Amino acid sequence: MRAMARPTEARLANSVLRRAAVLAAGLCASAGHAAGAIKVDNTLAQCVTLDPGMRATTDGQVLLQARFNVRQSIGHCGCKSAIATYTSQVELAGAQRSFLQSGSLRLKESGVRTLTLASDEQLVGEGSVVVSLGCARPD
């Protein structure tokens, strides 16, 4: 009777899959899911939609995986270039907002981007975050 050995390719593939699973588990353990809603204030909505995805905390920073769907050039929405800016603010009691972070991004094509909402998770706590999207100021 001849023993059936698994092909080398299958053993290698399983080894790679196991390593990937361990790596993914480690990354998930270090990235906590942040609470609180994400609200969008998008002045470019006729040109670009922003779909907030998962909000997570990694190494003390609050990050957002956001999907941008570019319908048309943001020049049609009054921007002077393909560069947009975003700001994030945490909502406080009494409809007050506190500035957290801002950044610039090129919006020529659709895709998923990681936005930094806050450089210190303690600034956000469990609060809701408002992400505003608009035209970048000219240089």
Secondary structure in CASP SS format (residue, H / E / C, confidence):
PFRMAT SS
TARGET T0000
AUTHOR 0000-0000-0000
METHOD secondary structure of the structure
MODEL  1
M C 1.00
R C 1.00
A C 1.00
M C 1.00
A C 1.00
R C 1.00
P C 1.00
T H 1.00
E H 1.00
A H 1.00
R H 1.00
L H 1.00
A H 1.00
N H 1.00
S H 1.00
V H 1.00
L H 1.00
R H 1.00
R H 1.00
A H 1.00
A H 1.00
V H 1.00
L H 1.00
A H 1.00
A H 1.00
G H 1.00
L H 1.00
C H 1.00
A H 1.00
S H 1.00
A E 1.00
G E 1.00
H E 1.00
A C 1.00
A C 1.00
G C 1.00
A C 1.00
I E 1.00
K E 1.00
V E 1.00
D E 1.00
N E 1.00
T C 1.00
L C 1.00
A C 1.00
Q C 1.00
C C 1.00
V E 1.00
T E 1.00
L E 1.00
D E 1.00
P E 1.00
G E 1.00
M E 1.00
R E 1.00
A E 1.00
T E 1.00
T E 1.00
D C 1.00
G C 1.00
Q E 1.00
V E 1.00
L E 1.00
L E 1.00
Q E 1.00
A E 1.00
R E 1.00
F E 1.00
N E 1.00
V E 1.00
R C 1.00
Q C 1.00
S C 1.00
I H 1.00
G H 1.00
H H 1.00
C H 1.00
G C 1.00
C C 1.00
K C 1.00
S C 1.00
A C 1.00
I E 1.00
A E 1.00
T E 1.00
Y E 1.00
T E 1.00
S E 1.00
Q E 1.00
V E 1.00
E E 1.00
L C 1.00
A H 1.00
G H 1.00
A H 1.00
Q C 1.00
R E 1.00
S E 1.00
F E 1.00
L E 1.00
Q E 1.00
S E 1.00
G E 1.00
S E 1.00
L E 1.00
R E 1.00
L C 1.00
K C 1.00
E C 1.00
S C 1.00
G E 1.00
V E 1.00
R E 1.00
T E 1.00
L E 1.00
T E 1.00
L E 1.00
A E 1.00
S C 1.00
D C 1.00
E H 1.00
Q H 1.00
L H 1.00
V H 1.00
G C 1.00
E C 1.00
G C 1.00
S C 1.00
V E 1.00
V E 1.00
V E 1.00
S E 1.00
L E 1.00
G E 1.00
C E 1.00
A C 1.00
R C 1.00
P C 1.00
D C 1.00
END
